[in-house]
Amino acid sequence: MSPTVPKWLKKVKWDEHGLVPVIAQEAASGDILMFAWMNRDALARTVELGEAVYWSRSRKKLWHKGEESGHTQKVLEIRLDCDEDVVLLKVEQAGGIACHTGRHSCFFQKYDNGDWHDSEPVLKDPSAIYKAQHE
């Protein structure tokens, strides 16, 4: 017998792959840190842990944000948009780094004068962030 899906989880409009887009926003600054995907298990685990857990489409598995880097996201609030098909997480970003490039935000490329330019500095070299996992 399968467990009953909670009413709040049923309200989300999942896409044909059982996923919902998720925006992570830093609660204190309002900065948009990243975009990712969640399936039902990821959203349920996020609620249970109080930290962001996403679905990695490339690895096809749950991904607890910061599991390798230590840059976890403490979830302060979860919101659902008016169409019930996008989730917004308001988070506290551990270490101030959300992006695997070592930057504060994944949205560091800014369009200007016909090209994309880096608009945020690298706060920590990614090889220093992830080296312990690959040794």
C-alpha positions as CSV (number, residue, x, y, z in Angstrom):
1,M,0.0,0.0,0.0
2,S,1.5,3.4,-1.1
3,P,1.6,6.2,1.4
4,T,-1.0,8.9,1.0
5,V,0.2,12.1,-0.8
6,P,-0.4,15.1,1.4
7,K,-2.9,17.7,0.2
8,W,-0.3,20.5,0.0
9,L,1.9,18.3,-2.3
10,K,-1.1,17.5,-4.6
11,K,-1.8,21.2,-5.1
12,V,1.4,21.7,-7.0
13,K,1.0,21.4,-10.8
14,W,3.8,19.0,-11.8
15,D,4.9,18.9,-15.4
16,E,4.8,15.8,-17.6
17,H,8.0,14.6,-16.0
18,G,6.7,15.0,-12.5
19,L,8.9,18.2,-12.0
20,V,8.2,21.8,-11.0
21,P,10.6,24.7,-11.6
22,V,12.1,26.3,-8.4
23,I,13.6,29.7,-7.8
24,A,15.9,30.1,-4.8
25,Q,15.9,33.7,-3.5
26,E,18.1,35.0,-0.7
27,A,15.7,36.2,2.0
28,A,17.8,39.0,3.4
29,S,18.9,40.6,0.1
30,G,16.1,39.6,-2.3
31,D,18.8,38.3,-4.7
32,I,17.8,35.5,-7.0
33,L,20.4,32.9,-6.4
34,M,19.5,30.0,-8.7
35,F,16.9,28.1,-10.6
36,A,16.5,24.3,-10.3
37,W,13.9,21.5,-10.4
38,M,12.1,19.5,-7.8
39,N,10.0,16.4,-7.9
40,R,7.6,15.4,-5.2
41,D,10.2,13.7,-3.1
42,A,12.6,16.7,-3.3
43,L,9.9,19.1,-2.2
44,A,8.8,16.7,0.6
45,R,12.4,16.3,1.8
46,T,12.9,20.1,1.6
47,V,10.0,20.6,4.0
48,E,11.2,17.7,6.2
49,L,14.8,18.9,6.4
50,G,14.3,22.7,6.3
51,E,17.1,22.8,3.7
52,A,16.8,22.8,-0.1
53,V,16.7,19.4,-1.8
54,Y,16.5,19.5,-5.6
55,W,16.1,17.0,-8.4
56,S,19.2,16.7,-10.6
57,R,17.9,16.1,-14.2
58,S,21.4,15.2,-15.4
59,R,22.2,12.8,-12.6
60,K,18.6,11.6,-12.2
61,K,18.7,11.7,-8.4
62,L,17.9,13.9,-5.4
63,W,20.5,16.6,-4.7
64,H,20.7,18.1,-1.3
65,K,22.1,21.6,-2.1
66,G,25.5,21.9,-0.5
67,E,26.1,18.2,0.0
68,E,29.5,18.5,-1.7
69,S,30.3,22.2,-1.2
70,G,28.9,22.8,2.2
71,H,26.9,25.7,0.7
72,T,23.5,24.6,2.0
73,Q,20.3,26.6,1.7
74,K,18.3,26.9,4.9
75,V,14.6,27.3,3.8
76,L,12.8,30.1,5.6
77,E,9.7,30.2,3.4
78,I,8.2,28.2,0.5
79,R,5.8,29.9,-1.9
80,L,3.7,28.7,-4.8
81,D,2.9,31.0,-7.7
82,C,-0.7,31.9,-8.8
83,D,-0.7,29.2,-11.5
84,E,0.6,26.7,-8.9
85,D,3.4,25.6,-11.3
86,V,6.4,27.4,-9.9
87,V,7.9,27.2,-6.4
88,L,9.8,30.0,-4.7
89,L,12.2,29.2,-1.9
90,K,13.3,32.1,0.4
91,V,16.6,30.9,1.8
92,E,19.6,31.7,3.9
93,Q,22.6,30.8,1.7
94,A,25.5,29.2,3.7
95,G,28.8,30.7,2.8
96,G,27.2,33.3,0.6
97,I,27.9,31.1,-2.5
98,A,25.0,29.5,-4.4
99,C,26.7,28.9,-7.8
100,H,29.1,26.0,-8.6
101,T,31.3,28.6,-10.2
102,G,32.1,30.1,-6.8
103,R,29.8,33.1,-7.2
104,H,27.0,34.4,-5.0
105,S,24.4,33.8,-7.7
106,C,24.1,31.6,-10.8
107,F,22.8,34.7,-12.6
108,F,26.1,36.5,-12.9
109,Q,26.1,37.0,-16.7
110,K,24.6,40.3,-17.7
111,Y,23.7,41.2,-21.3
112,D,25.2,44.6,-22.3
113,N,26.0,46.1,-25.6
114,G,25.5,42.9,-27.7
115,D,27.3,40.4,-25.5
116,W,27.2,38.7,-22.1
117,H,29.6,39.9,-19.4
118,D,30.4,38.6,-15.9
119,S,28.8,41.0,-13.4
120,E,29.8,39.2,-10.2
121,P,33.2,38.2,-8.9
122,V,34.2,34.6,-8.1
123,L,34.2,34.5,-4.3
124,K,35.9,31.2,-4.0
125,D,37.7,29.1,-6.6
126,P,35.5,26.1,-7.5
127,S,38.5,23.8,-7.4
128,A,39.0,24.8,-3.7
129,I,35.3,24.2,-3.0
130,Y,35.0,20.8,-4.6
131,K,38.5,19.4,-4.3
132,A,37.9,17.4,-1.1
133,Q,35.2,15.4,-2.9
134,H,37.5,14.4,-5.8
135,E,40.6,13.4,-3.9
